[in-house]
Amino acid sequence: MSNKDHIVNALIELGNFLSQFSNDGIEKKDTVKHNDIFFDGFKHQIKIANEHNGWFNKENVLYAIEGWSKSLTIKNINNWTVKYNFNNENSKKVAIVMAGNIPLVGFHDFISVLLTGHEVLVKQSSNDKHLLPFLAKYLEYCEPKLKGKIQFTEDKLEGFDAVIATGSDNTARYFEYYFKDKPSIIRKNRNSVAVLTGNETKEELEALSNDIFRYFGLGCRSVSKLFVPNNYNFDNFFKAIYKWHPIINDAKYANNYDYNKAVYLMSEFDMLENGFLMIKEDASYASPIATVFYEYYDSIDTLKNKLSADQDKIQCVVAKDLNPTEITFGETQNPQLWDYADGIDTVEFLLKI
């Protein structure tokens, strides 16, 4: 068996392990390998992750875990990897600087490095540092060849051959300078948008609410801006998103809602709100927590041109019959393994270094 096949088998076992943890319930299965060592420990890590970072509530952590359990199947992994040549004899050490905005946000980079035969040096965000090291240990139990190939550090990154770094526009400038002599993928701020026509069904708008509120809107795949036709009536939108109203019971979200509402009122900005979300006309893409920006468009053609011109600011476009790369309403937080961040093929990059 090739190195890649060994890793794939370990990832499939990990997918089985993660399938025990979902918002439908946490249930131990007899058929999962190494459960005696890892099951109770991972339940504890989920609890610790939430205690350490209030944005990582149990529902969002379990949603992320369930997403990975569905991705890590033999069918999905084969569909993802079939187009690449993994005959890589030249193992390098790849550093990953991870973001911490949503649970396990750097996991795709992590498994991509292992699949391509490299060693991985991980610098985690302090906001998301409990789940991945535990899952790395599980992978080492499933595939002992991984021992010694996975390293976590909180110190300055040293002794690496290439880097994948994710951060803000400000940190990206630092990354670009600091890593200028190494092969790199540097990711900056991106946001996701939805294009509405006024003809959306109630079900489509309800699905869109998941794109807006999942992970409190903190992900780059979270919809932070709406493009709407002139004279768009927001009544149906507000009715459809009402199912998410319990989100205001979360203290961190409520604090942001109250703060941003006060800022808007004191600044005398026009905005609409329903007690748990504000919408404000604004040309920017990145909206504050508990706020979604909107912008009117005159025609679909001019909007397409604008989205094309601003593509380096946009992660996903949620729409219906707009363009071939659009995301279906409700699906931004369920990316496939082959849906690469910023449209940059991580595996191809790693196979060429």
N, C-alpha and C positions, 0 to 999 in steps of 0.2 A: 504493500500500500504506500502511496505517495504521502509526503508531509501534509499536503492539502487534504487528502482523504482522512488522515488521522484527525486533523483539526475539525473537519466537517462532522465526523462522528461525535466528537466531544461537544460541538455546538448543538447537535441534535439532542444529545443527552441533557444539555443545559436547557434547551427548549422544553423538554419533558419535565424537568425539575421546576421551571418557572410556571408551567401550566397549573401548578397546585395553588397558585396565588392570584386571585382575581377579585373584582368587586362583587361577584356572585357568591364568594365565600373562599375561605382558605381551608383546603382539604388535603390531607396526607394520602398519597397513593402508594400502594404496596409495590407497584411495578417500577418505581423511580429509583435509579441507582444512588447510593450514598446518602439516602434520606436520613439514616440513623445518625450521621455526622452533621448534616447541613440543614435539615428542615427547621428545627427549632431555632437554630442560630440565625437563619434568614428572616424568620418572623421577628426576631429581636432586632435585626438590622433595619427592617422597615419601621419599627417603632422608634429606633434611635435616629433614623434619618429625619423623621417628623419632629422629634424633640429638638434636633439641632437646627432645623430650618423650617420655620412655620409655613412657608409656601409649599413644602412637600407634605401635604396632608395625606392621610392614608388612601383616600380615593384616587388622588393623582399618582401616587407611587404605584398603587396596584394597577392603574390604567396603563402606565408605562411598562410595567412588568408583563402584563397580559399581552400588550402589543408585541413585545419581544418573544413571548412564548409562541405566538401565532406566526411570527416571521421565521423562527428557527426550526423549520421543517425541512425534510429532505427535498421536497418539491420546490420550495421557495429558494433554498440555498443553491440547488442545481440551476434553477432559472436565472439566478443572479450570476453564477460563476461560469456558466457554460461557454461564454464568448471569449474567455481569457485563456492564455497559455501560462500555466503555473509552474513550468519547469525552471524554477528560480534556484540556482545553486549558490547565489551570491548574497548571503544573509547580511543585512545591515542592522544597525540599531536606530530605530525610529522613535523620536520623542513626540509625545502628544500633549499639548497644553489644552486642557478641557475647560469648557464653560460650565456654569452651574445653575443655569436658569430653569431647567426642568430635569426630572430624575433620569439618570443614565444617558444624558444627552451626548456623551462622548463614546458610547458603547460601539457604535457603527465603525468609527475610526479604529477602535481597539481591536475588533475582530478582523477588520480588513488587514491590519498589520500582521496579525498572526497567520491569517490565511495565505498571505503572500510570502511566508517563510522568513519573516524578519523577527528580530527581538523588539520588544516594546518598552519604552521608558515613559511612564505616565506621571504628569504633574496635574493633579486634580484641582478643581475649584474647592475652596474651603466650604462652599455651600452644598456640595454633593460629593462627600468623601467616604461614605459608609457602604454603599451597595456594591460598587464595582470591585474593590479588593476581595470581597467575600465571593463574588461570582468568579473571579480569577482563580481563587483557591479551588472552587468546584471544578473548573476546567482542568486544572492541574491534576486533580484526582482522577478525572475521566481520561486524561491523556498525559501520562507522566513525562513525555518528551517536552512538554511545555515548561517543566521546572527549570528555572534559571533563565527563561526567555521573557519573563514578565517582571518588571521592576517598577515600584512606585517611589516617588521622591517628593519631599516638600522643600528640598534645597534647590540651589541654582542648577539648571540643566547643564550637564557636561558629558563629553564622550559620546555624542550621538552623530549620526550621518545624515539624517534628514528630519524634517519636523512638520507636523500638522498642528496649527495653532488657531484657536477660535476665541474671539473676543469682540470688543467694541471697536468703533472706528478709531478711537484714541489709542487703545492698546495695540491695534493693528499697525499703527505707525511705528510704535516701539518694536513690535515683532519684526516688521520689515527691515528695520535697522539692525536689530540684534541677530537675526538669522540670515542676513544678506549673503553670507558665504555658503549657505547650505541649500540643497533642494527643499522647497517648502510649498505648502498650501497654507495661505493666511486667509482666514475668514473674518469678515467685518459684519457690522450691523445690517440685518435685512429684516423686512417685515412682509406680511402677506396681506393681500387685498381681495375684496369680493366685488364683482361687477353685477349690479342688479338692473333689471329692465322694467320692473313693475309688474311683470307677468309671472313671478315666482308663485309656486303653490305654497300653502301653509306648511306642508311637509319639508319643502326645500328651505324655507326660512327657519324652521325649527332645527333642521340639520346645520344650517349656518351658525346658529347659536352655539353649537358645540365647537365650531372652529374659532369662535370668539372667546368663549369662557373657559374652555379646557386649559388646565395649568394656569388659571387666572390671567390668561393672555400673555404669559411671559415668554412663550416660545417664538422662534423666528417663523414658524409655520402658523402662528396664531394670527387670525385676521384682525388687523388694527385699523383698517380703513375700508370704507365703502365708496364705490363710484356709482352714482345714481343719476337717472335722467332728470332734466329740468322739471320742476314742479312735482317731484316724487313725494308721495304721501307715505309717511313713516308709520302710520297706524298699524298696518298688518305686520310690519317688522317688530314693533313693540309687543304686539299680541303674541307673536310666534316665539319670542325669546323669553316670555314670562316664566317658562318652566325652570329657568336658571335663577329665579329670584332668591332661593335659599343661600346663594353665594354671599349675600350681604351679611349673613350670620357669621362669616369668617372674620375674625378681628382684624387681621392684617389687610384684607381686602377692604373692609369697611373703613378703616383708618385712611387708606388711599382715596377711597370714594369721597369721604368727608373733606379731606384736605384739598383735592383737586376741584371739588365743587365750590369750596370757599374761594379758591384762587380765581375760578371763572367768574363767580358772582362779584367779587371785589374789582375784577378787571372789566366788569360789565360786558363780558362776552355773551353772545347769543348761543344758547345750547338747549337741547331737549333732554329730559331725563325722566326715569320711571321709578326712582327709588333704589336702583342698583346698577344702572348704567347711564352714562351721559354720552350724547352724540353731539359733535361740534363740527361745524364747517371749517376745514383747515387743509391747506395744501400739503402739509407734512405727511409722511408715512408712519412715523413712530408716535403712537399716541400713549399717554400715560395710562397706568392701571385704572380700570373702571371707566375708561373713556374709549370711544371709537370715533375716529375722524371720518368725515364724509366730504365728497367733492362732486359737484354736478358736471355732467358732460353733455355736449350738444349732439354729437353723433358717435356711433360705434367706431367709425373709421378714425376720427380724431383721437378717440380714447385708445384704440389699438396703437396708434403712433406714439402716444404719450407713454403707454406701458412699455413699449419697445425701447424708447429713449431712456426710461428709468429702470431698465431691467437689472442693473447692478445694485439697486436698492430693494428689489422685490424677490422674495423666496418662492411664494406660491400665488397664483391667480385663481380664485374660485369663481367659476362662471359656468354658463350653459351655452354651448354652441358659439363660443367666442374664438378659441384657437386650439390647436392640437395638444398643447401642453397644459391646458386648464385642469384644475382639480374639481371633482364633483363636490357639491355642497355636503358638508359634514365629514369630509375625508382628509382634511389637512393634517390631522394628528395621527393618521394611520399610514405613514409612508411605507413603501415597499423597500426591500433591501437595495434595489437598483435605483431608487430615487435619491440621487446624491445631493447633498447640501451645496447650494450655489451653482448647481449644474456641473461641478467639477468631479470627474471620475477618479475617486480615491484609489481604487484598485489599480487602474491603469498607471497612475502616478507611482504607486508603490512597486509595481513590477518593472519600472524603468529606471529606478534610482540605482 
